Amino acid sequence: MRVWRIILKLHLSQAFDGEGARQFGGRWNRLGTRVVYASATLSLAALEFFVNLDRDTEPDQLVAISADTPDDMRIEYIGVSDLPKNWRSYPVTEELQDLGTAWVASASTAMLVVPSAVIPEERNYLLSPAHPDFKRFRLNKPEAFHFDPRMWK
């Protein structure tokens, strides 16, 4: 399985270390917990990046980077039906942060599949750098990524 991230080129060396999520928290993790957020497709990764931008910021120097997981890697899943009705709200609910943080603490798998708040029918992946299987992810060569300028009309 391939997972995707889009990041600022400046942060390329930290693309899969979970440090940003540890410092700032996220929808699926509390502050202090390392998690790497990835998406099932490059297009979903782009939308996930885009919805988190400041309205007046047109980023440049972006890279898309993918990682491949071994076919035999154990994976956990959380479906929409497992979540509270307000799971897509912003700011995020503590309940979702607790779910992801508890998953990291359990060290049961290196990957948790969750629905995307942007497009619930699609999937995002949480990766746990603390899990022993995390080293089995194979990073691919990063490639320059550019949004269509029409997105800033």
C-alpha positions in Angstrom: 0.0 0.0 0.0 1.2 3.5 -0.8 0.6 6.5 1.4 1.1 10.2 0.5 2.2 13.4 2.2 2.6 17.0 0.9 4.9 19.2 2.9 7.1 22.3 2.6 10.4 21.4 1.1 12.0 23.1 4.1 10.7 20.2 6.3 11.6 17.4 4.0 14.0 15.8 6.4 11.2 15.6 9.0 8.5 14.3 6.6 8.1 11.1 8.5 9.2 11.8 12.0 5.9 13.0 13.5 7.5 16.0 15.1 5.0 18.6 13.8 2.1 16.6 15.2 4.0 16.2 18.5 4.5 19.9 18.7 1.1 21.1 17.6 -1.3 18.2 18.0 -3.9 17.3 15.4 -7.3 15.9 14.7 -6.1 12.4 15.8 -3.4 13.2 18.4 -2.7 15.3 21.5 0.3 17.5 22.0 3.3 15.4 22.8 2.4 12.4 20.7 4.3 11.7 17.5 2.1 10.8 14.6 2.7 11.0 10.9 -0.4 12.0 8.9 -0.7 10.6 5.4 -3.4 10.0 2.8 -4.5 7.3 0.5 -4.0 9.4 -2.6 -1.9 12.3 -3.7 -5.1 14.3 -4.5 -6.4 13.7 -0.9 -3.0 14.7 0.5 -3.3 17.9 -1.5 -6.8 18.7 -0.1 -5.7 17.9 3.4 -2.8 20.3 3.1 -4.9 22.9 1.4 -7.7 23.0 4.1 -5.0 23.7 6.7 -3.5 26.7 4.9 -4.1 30.3 6.0 -6.4 31.9 3.4 -3.9 34.4 2.2 -1.0 32.0 1.9 -0.1 30.5 -1.5 2.7 28.0 -0.7 5.6 27.4 -2.8 8.5 25.0 -2.4 6.2 22.0 -1.8 7.1 18.4 -2.2 5.0 15.3 -2.5 6.5 12.2 -0.9 5.1 8.7 -0.7 5.9 5.7 1.4 5.2 2.1 0.7 4.0 -0.4 3.4 4.8 -4.1 3.3 1.9 -6.3 2.2 2.0 -8.2 5.5 1.9 -5.2 7.8 -0.9 -5.3 10.4 -3.2 -2.4 10.2 -6.0 -1.1 12.4 -9.2 0.6 11.1 -11.6 3.2 12.5 -14.7 3.7 10.4 -17.2 6.6 10.4 -19.7 4.5 12.2 -17.2 4.1 15.1 -17.0 7.9 15.6 -19.2 10.5 17.3 -21.5 12.6 15.2 -19.4 15.7 15.5 -16.1 14.0 14.5 -15.7 16.4 11.5 -16.0 19.5 13.6 -13.4 22.2 13.9 -11.8 22.8 16.2 -11.3 19.1 16.7 -12.9 17.2 19.5 -10.8 15.8 22.3 -12.5 12.5 21.8 -10.7 12.0 18.4 -7.4 13.2 19.8 -7.8 10.6 22.6 -8.5 7.8 20.1 -5.4 8.4 18.2 -3.2 9.1 21.2 -4.5 5.9 22.8 -3.7 4.0 19.6 -0.1 5.2 19.7 0.2 4.4 23.4 -1.1 0.8 22.8 1.7 0.1 20.2 -0.6 -2.4 18.6 0.2 -1.5 15.0 2.3 1.0 13.1 -0.7 2.2 11.0 -4.2 3.3 11.8 -6.7 3.9 9.0 -9.2 6.7 9.6 -11.8 8.5 7.5 -10.8 11.9 6.1 -12.7 14.8 7.6 -12.4 16.5 4.2 -13.9 13.6 2.3 -15.3 11.0 4.7 -15.5 8.3 2.0 -11.7 8.4 1.6 -9.0 7.4 4.0 -6.1 8.9 5.8 -3.4 7.0 7.6 -1.8 7.7 10.9 1.7 6.3 11.2 3.4 5.7 14.5 7.1 6.4 14.5 7.4 4.8 17.9 6.2 1.4 16.7 8.9 -1.2 15.8 7.2 -1.9 12.4 7.6 1.8 11.4 11.1 1.1 10.1 9.5 -1.2 7.5 8.0 1.8 5.6 10.0 2.5 2.5 10.2 6.2 1.5 10.1 7.1 -2.1 11.8 10.0 -3.9 10.2 13.3 -3.1 8.9 15.3 -6.1 8.1 19.0 -6.5 4.4 19.7 -6.0 2.5 22.8 -7.2 -1.1 23.8 -6.6 -3.0 25.1 -9.6 -2.9 28.9 -9.3 -6.7 29.1 -9.9 -7.1 27.8 -6.3 -6.2 31.3 -5.1 -8.8 33.2 -7.2 
